[in-house]
């Protein structure tokens, strides 16, 4: 069919709007046996911190009625090991690579961005601001507009790469957060990160997760994610990437119609490791059969 599916997600041109979500696709190579990674719009690798993190003790994943709770604890190899051991592998994948970064302090974000900046095989950084700010009593960076803006400016000052800010849904006004990071220089916004939840074993009357509280993802959060993407896409001028419970082509279409320029596939990867590649093909077929371009679809919601 040869349709042009490329989109600009804030100074980053990707070949199609189907990306993978951080924390659900490892470092990319783990899914190579299941999906042709070259066909994807982009891979967002799992979050990278300044120092290695072992993560939380098990149990740290719980299946829910329409998704999953996770309290992995941002387990990762740390930025130095990522540079030495993972970047050479990522180069061989021949697709757009976005690195999700996280920190306990604003200084952490700055240092990670600075260390990653020289590597051309990384095309952009996605900033996870759902992390607790240990210097400010543990409140997440992504719940206070002024602090989110400060993180955004700091990362922008320490990288030449496009900066994507990943918003937390656990706020009162998502548009206030979006405006704050846009004004601070974000090139694009991705949302949503997980909702906060928990599960209890009624036999033992104990929390099932060792960490007690975890992040809820999967189809259960899609209506919330879709609403927030719609609100943010109508509030800011920079591109929005939709995340949250996307499993089928219909889900992808809903997010695009709501105003998302691209989407990220997360929990669905655990159900069907090939789903991201499948959705690329299905989207191309849909556009061809409906004589519609991608740009005509994005933000095309009707009210009457």
N, C-alpha and C positions, 0 to 999 in steps of 0.2 A: 504493500500500500504506500509506503514511503511518506507518510504524513509527518509534518514538522511538529513534534511534541515538545520542543525546547521551551524553557521558561527562564526568566531572569528573577532570581530570588535575592535581590539586593546586591548588585555587583558580582553576582555569581551565576553564570549561565550553566544550567544543567540540561541534559539531553531529553529528559521527560520529567513530569512532576511526581514520580513515585520514588520516594526515598525510604530508607529504613530508620527506625527510631533508636536513639541511644539506649543502651542497656538491654536491648532485645536481640542484637545481631552480633554480639561479641566484638571482635576486632575485624570482622568481615570474612576472614579465611575459613572460619568454622562453618559457614553456609555455602562455601564453594561447591561441595558435592551435590547441592540441592537446587541451586539457581545460578544461571549465567550472570555473574556479577556485573559484567560489562553492559548488560542491558538496562541496569537500574539508573535512575536519575542521580542517585547519590547514596553513599553509605555514611551514616553517622555512627562513629565508633563509640563504645562504652566510655563513660566518663573517666577522665584522667585527672588525678590529683598531683600535688607537688611531690609527695612521698607515697610509697606503696601503701595500700590499705588491704587488710585481710578480710574486711567485711564483718558482718554480724554472725554470731553463732546460729546454728540451725535449731529448730526449723525456721526457715526464712522465706518460704513460699507456701501460700495456701490457695487452693482453688476455691472460687466463689461461684454463685449461681450463674453469673454471666461475665466471668473474667477471672482475675486473680489478684491476691494481695502479695506484695513482696516487701521484704525488709533485708535485701541483700547487703545493704550498708555500703554501697558504692565501692565494692571490691575492685581493685585494679592494680596494675604493675607499677604505677608511678611514672612521672614524665620522662625521667632519664632512661628507664628500661623501655618505655614506649618508643623513644627516639632510636635507641640502639637495636631493639629486637623487632619492633612492629612496623616502623616506617618502611624498611626495605621490603617487607612482605606486602604492605599496602600499595607500594609503587607497582608491583606486579599485577595488581587487580585491574588496572587500566580503567578505573571509573572515578568519578568525583568523590573525594574523601573530605568529610567534615569531622573535626575532632571536638567532642564535647568536653568542656573543662569545668572543674569544680574546685572550691576552696573553702577553708575555714576562716579566711580573712581576705580583705581586699588585696593585700600584698601577695597572697598566694595566687590569685587570679592574674595579677600583673606578671609574676615571675613565670608562670606556666605559659602565658601568651608570648612572653619574650623568648623563652627557650624554643618554642615551636615555630616562631616566625621565619627563621632561615630556610625552612624545609618546603620546597616548592611542591612536593608530592601531597601536601595538605593544602586544600584549596580554600578552606574557611574554618572558623571556629564557632561552635555553639556554646553559649555560656549558660550553665545550669545555676540559676539563682535561687533554687529551692533549698540550698544548703543552709545549715545553721551558722550564723555569724558568732563564732566563739568569743570574739572580743566585745560583743555587744549583748551578752547574756543569753545567746542561743537562738534569738529570733531569726527567721530565715531572711536572707538578703532580698528575696522576692516578695516580701510582704509590706515593705515600706518604700514608697516611690523614690524618696530622696536617696536611699541607700542603693536601690536598684540602678538609679541613674549614675551614682558614683562608681559602681562596679563597671557599668557600661563604658563610661568615659575612661576608666583606668585600663580596661582591656583594649579599647581603641587606641590609646596612647602607646601601647606596647606591642601592637601588631600592625602589619600592613595588609593583612587578610580581611575579607569581609567578616563582619561580626553579626551573628544571629543570637538573639537573646531568647532563652526558653522560659516562658512565664509559668508561674505556679497558679493553679486554679483556686488555691486556698486563701482567697482574699475577698474583700467586700466589693471592690470595684475594679474589675479587670482592665477597663479602659484607662483608669488612672495610671496603672502600672505600664500600660502600653504607651501612653503619651510620655511618661517619664523616660523610658528607654529610647523612644524615638527622638525626643529632644536632646538626649545625651549622645546621639550619634549612631545608634544601632542601624545596621544596614537592612535587617529583617527581623521578624519576630516569629518564633515557633511556639505553639501552644495546642494542648495543655500538657503539663506534667501531671503526675498522678494525684488523685484525690486522697485525702487521709482517711484510713479505715482500720478496722480491727476485726478479729474473729475470736470466739470463745468456744472451748470444748465443754459442752454441757455435762458430760460425765465427770470430768475432773474439776470443772468450774474454773479452769485456768485459761489464760490467753493461749491461743495456738501458736502464734509467732513468739519466738524467744524475745524479740524486741518489743512485744506487746502491740505496737502500732506499726502499720506499714502503708505502702502506697497502692491504691486501688486502680487497676487498669483493665482494659478489655471492653467488650460491647456495653457493659453496664454504664460506662461513663460517656458514651458517644453523644447522647442528647445534650449533656452539659458542655462537652467540648465543642459541639457544633454551634451551640448558642454563643459561646465565648469567642469562637473564631468569627462568627458573623458580626458580633459587637466590635471586635478589634479591627476587622477589615474595614468597617465603616467609620472607624475613629481615627485611623492613621493613614499616612500616605505611603509608607514603606510596605514591601510584600509581607504576607502572612503565610506561614506554613501550618497546616492543620494536623493535629495529632489527637488520637483518642478513640479507641474502639473500632478503628477502620479495618474491616475484614473482607468486604465484598466490593465489586465495582460500584454498586449502588451507593455504598458509603463514600467512596472516592468522589463520585459525582455530586453528592450532597455537599461535601466540603468545598468543592470547587465552585459550585453554584452559590454557596454562602459567601464566597469572596476569597477563599484560599488560593494562592498561586500554585502551591504544591502541597503534598501531604507526606506524612511519615507513617510507616507501618510498624507497629510495635508488637503487642501481645499475640497478634495473629501469626507471627513467625513461629511461635511455640506450638501452634496447632498444625500449621502447614508450612514447613520451611521454604517451600517454593512460592508462597503466596505473592511476594513482591513482584517476582518475574511474571507470574500469571496476570497480575493486575495491569502491568504495562501492556501486555498483549490485548487484554480485554478492553482497555481504554482506547487503544488504536482502532480496534474493530468497531467499537461504539461510535467513535467520531466519524469513521468512514461510512458506516451504515446510515448515520443520521445527517450526513453532509454538513458536519459542524466542525469548526476549528476549536482548538483549545481556548484561544483568546475569547471566542464568542461565548464559551461556556462559563469562564471564570467571572464570578460576580453577577451572574445573569438571573438572580432571584426575582420572581414576579410576586406582586402583592394582590393582584385581582385578575 
